[in-house]
Amino acid sequence: MITHQYGICLLGVIPVRIEPSDRSEMVTQLLFGELFRIKEILPKWVKIELVYDNYEGWIDVKQYHTIAESEFHILSDRFSYVSQELISELIDEQGAKLLLAKGSNLPDESEFSVCGKTYRYYGNVLQNQQIDRKDIVETAMQYKGSPYLWGGRTPLGIDCSGFTQMVYKYNGIVLLRDAAQQITQTEPVDLLDEALAGDLLFFDNEDGRIIHVGIYLGENKIIHASGEVRVDAVDHEGIYNEEILKYTHHLRFIGRVM
């Protein structure tokens, strides 16, 4: 029986797995301050649904805090700011240091309490609000060099759709988690010549399935997570890697977030 229906992440990052096992693949991550709904409880695992993007998966029962429905609604409004630095510090009341990744959810207070614990945040926060395309490009470039990690959402490890989601999250726009989901949130742009910086470029495999996404920078350049967050050339055919002198991804769709 589920006694609490809601929870919050009070660690720097929590892996979310596709199955209730440490050996199961990580499909996404929870960042500090992100809220979730509790769907199912096992002795060692909890199935959750992230409030931010409705993504489902399993987390370790030792890694989260339950909250009452009344507190959930309060925290939904209170934790409406995001951390600005790529990596910033949070100190709890015992003096333990947590490292928070860019895009973690926080209140607009340097010292705050949640779930009976007091924290002090060393960094700057930004309210979730829509910003212009230059800011999307600027945010994307800050992740340049971050290593690729399947299911990752932080500068210490991030996948292609996690990268686009976090860049847009920082700029106040909610994207779903996977590339095939994100494409449904866009309207088509017919030609690459008509694309604007900040638009999303989607790529498919031989079966026509969307498997990759990146952010257009303008002037036939794209920033995307492939091995690392990197800038490559792109044209109507796809992404051209100038280091290995070949195309690595086939362009399927150009999308402008609605």
VOGU-3710 file (C-alpha; in Angstrom, 3 decimals, decimal comma):
1> mithqygicl> 0,000/0,000/0,000  1,308/3,433/-0,968  1,135/5,711/2,085  2,811/8,686/0,378  2,105/9,614/-3,213  4,855/12,173/-3,721  8,603/12,493/-3,245  11,525/14,844/-3,774  15,180/14,386/-4,735  17,486/15,733/-2,004
11> lgvipvriep> 20,691/14,303/-3,465  22,806/15,891/-6,168  21,636/13,266/-8,644  19,675/10,005/-8,467  19,797/7,397/-11,247  16,424/6,312/-12,612  16,451/2,778/-14,054  14,188/0,971/-16,485  13,826/-2,030/-14,164  14,105/-2,412/-10,341
21> sdrsemvtql> 17,711/-3,614/-10,339  21,160/-2,068/-9,911  22,131/-3,903/-13,104  19,321/-2,326/-15,105  20,148/0,476/-17,527  19,807/4,066/-16,377  17,241/5,851/-18,545  17,296/9,269/-16,880  18,327/11,077/-13,706  16,646/13,068/-10,952
31> lfgelfrike> 18,370/16,308/-9,981  18,176/18,058/-6,618  14,769/19,561/-5,912  12,915/17,677/-8,643  9,572/16,227/-7,607  7,954/12,942/-8,541  4,848/10,851/-8,034  5,170/7,426/-6,428  3,582/4,694/-8,551  4,695/1,436/-6,903
41> ilpkwvkiel> 6,807/0,369/-3,922  8,911/-2,775/-3,622  11,180/-3,693/-0,677  14,270/-2,136/-2,335  12,862/-0,082/-5,202  10,263/2,579/-5,908  8,638/3,200/-9,279  8,217/6,911/-9,883  6,867/9,346/-12,442  8,791/12,601/-12,742
51> vydnyegwid> 6,587/15,654/-12,422  8,731/17,623/-14,874  8,345/15,372/-17,922  6,115/12,456/-16,778  8,981/10,013/-17,356  8,722/6,737/-15,427  11,404/4,520/-13,924  12,755/2,933/-10,760  14,896/4,491/-8,019  16,568/2,996/-4,960
61> vkqyhtiaes> 14,310/3,115/-1,908  17,187/4,632/0,126  17,632/7,630/-2,151  14,509/9,729/-1,837  12,305/11,572/0,650  8,531/11,269/0,761  6,381/14,362/1,104  2,720/14,916/1,876  0,396/16,151/-0,863  0,074/19,528/0,866
71> efhilsdrfs> 3,873/19,919/0,935  4,102/18,758/-2,686  1,980/21,690/-3,855  3,978/24,148/-1,735  7,303/22,846/-3,049  6,036/22,895/-6,644  5,744/26,668/-6,373  8,720/27,243/-4,085  11,248/25,184/-6,056  10,617/27,071/-9,302
81> yvsqelisel> 14,160/28,378/-9,773  17,103/26,586/-11,379  20,806/26,645/-10,538  22,893/28,682/-12,968  26,430/27,317/-12,572  27,486/24,106/-14,306  28,389/22,727/-10,859  27,582/24,537/-7,598  27,689/23,737/-3,870  24,984/23,024/-1,333
91> ideqgaklll> 25,838/22,518/2,354  23,449/20,711/4,702  23,061/21,326/8,440  25,697/18,700/9,272  28,197/20,459/7,020  28,089/17,813/4,325  28,691/19,164/0,834  26,466/18,319/-2,124  27,466/19,188/-5,665  24,513/20,364/-7,739
101> akgsnlpdes> 24,373/20,344/-11,512  23,108/23,202/-13,659  19,327/23,041/-13,903  18,709/21,628/-10,417  15,535/22,964/-8,790  15,923/25,404/-5,903  14,034/28,137/-4,063  15,155/31,751/-4,405  16,849/31,665/-0,997  20,488/31,149/-0,034
111> efsvcgktyr> 19,317/29,258/3,072  16,211/27,111/3,081  14,594/24,120/4,773  12,885/21,129/3,201  11,796/17,809/4,718  13,074/18,952/8,104  16,612/19,653/6,868  18,285/23,036/6,420  20,570/23,812/3,503  22,748/26,709/2,410
121> yygnvlqnqq> 23,225/27,203/-1,305  26,408/28,724/-2,761  25,509/29,816/-6,246  23,037/31,803/-8,292  19,540/30,842/-9,366  17,363/31,882/-12,273  13,597/31,856/-12,369  12,127/29,517/-14,966  11,013/31,889/-17,683  11,308/31,985/-21,432
131> idrkdiveta> 14,414/33,659/-22,783  15,470/34,376/-26,353  17,351/32,164/-28,805  20,737/33,694/-28,037  20,370/32,453/-24,482  19,535/28,926/-25,673  22,720/28,866/-27,759  24,768/30,363/-24,908  23,457/27,736/-22,469  24,145/24,924/-24,943
141> mqykgspylw> 27,747/26,036/-25,427  28,348/25,887/-21,670  27,910/22,103/-21,852  30,556/21,764/-24,582  32,992/18,989/-23,680  30,627/17,224/-21,265  31,024/13,444/-21,704  28,228/11,370/-23,213  26,331/9,198/-20,727  23,226/7,215/-21,613
151> ggrtplgidc> 20,421/8,529/-19,409  22,533/11,433/-18,125  21,281/14,976/-17,493  24,332/16,692/-15,948  27,562/18,278/-17,237  29,410/15,266/-15,767  27,551/12,958/-18,147  24,661/13,626/-20,513  22,922/12,033/-23,483  21,611/13,748/-26,606
161> sgftqmvyky> 18,011/14,296/-25,498  19,051/14,957/-21,899  21,255/17,724/-23,279  18,470/19,364/-25,279  16,019/18,944/-22,395  18,335/20,571/-19,851  19,281/23,467/-22,150  15,622/24,220/-22,731  14,748/23,659/-19,057  17,287/26,285/-18,053
171> ngivllrdaa> 15,572/28,639/-20,480  12,088/27,992/-19,103  10,816/25,586/-21,768  9,730/22,055/-20,858  10,868/19,357/-23,269  9,994/15,697/-22,854  12,804/13,255/-22,131  13,482/11,303/-25,328  14,236/12,562/-28,835  11,209/10,731/-30,280
181> qqitqtepvd> 9,041/12,531/-27,716  10,645/15,937/-28,224  9,892/15,887/-31,945  6,161/15,899/-31,112  6,593/19,266/-29,396  7,892/20,991/-32,522  6,483/22,356/-35,715  8,364/21,543/-38,940  10,852/23,828/-40,637  11,096/22,843/-44,291
191> lldealagdl> 14,699/23,701/-45,078  17,919/24,001/-43,102  18,367/27,447/-44,681  15,159/28,472/-42,883  16,233/27,117/-39,490  17,037/29,528/-36,664  19,645/29,178/-33,946  18,048/27,215/-31,122  15,896/25,022/-33,356  16,102/21,260/-32,833
201> lffdnedgri> 17,487/18,915/-35,470  16,361/15,278/-35,368  18,130/12,288/-36,895  16,967/8,751/-37,674  18,439/5,299/-38,223  18,059/2,941/-41,181  14,624/1,889/-39,916  13,412/5,486/-39,846  13,333/5,661/-36,052  14,329/8,963/-34,399
211> ihvgiylgen> 17,507/8,203/-32,441  19,329/11,528/-32,055  18,691/15,227/-31,497  20,829/18,349/-31,328  20,558/22,135/-31,252  21,149/24,194/-34,368  23,676/26,998/-33,901  23,190/28,663/-37,261  25,695/28,825/-40,139  25,425/25,063/-40,715
221> kiihasgevr> 26,681/24,129/-37,256  25,090/21,904/-34,636  25,885/21,239/-30,989  24,953/17,765/-29,803  25,978/14,972/-27,416  27,849/12,277/-29,313  30,827/10,919/-27,396  30,846/14,342/-25,798  28,914/17,552/-26,270  30,533/18,844/-29,430
231> vdavdhegiy> 30,037/21,201/-32,360  29,933/19,703/-35,845  29,017/20,729/-39,350  25,510/19,921/-40,536  23,775/20,112/-43,905  20,625/18,752/-45,545  22,114/15,255/-45,476  23,110/15,185/-41,815  25,973/15,720/-39,367  29,426/15,736/-40,912
241> neeilkythh> 32,318/14,950/-38,591  35,351/16,794/-39,975  37,728/14,763/-37,794  36,837/11,426/-39,374  35,685/12,949/-42,687  32,283/11,290/-42,871  28,623/11,714/-42,021  27,659/10,269/-38,635  23,920/11,032/-38,431  21,168/11,262/-41,073
251> lrfigrvm> 18,999/14,378/-40,852  15,306/13,510/-40,687  13,479/16,565/-39,329  14,001/20,205/-38,401  11,755/21,301/-35,542  10,891/24,610/-33,909  9,626/24,261/-30,361  6,001/25,352/-30,183
//
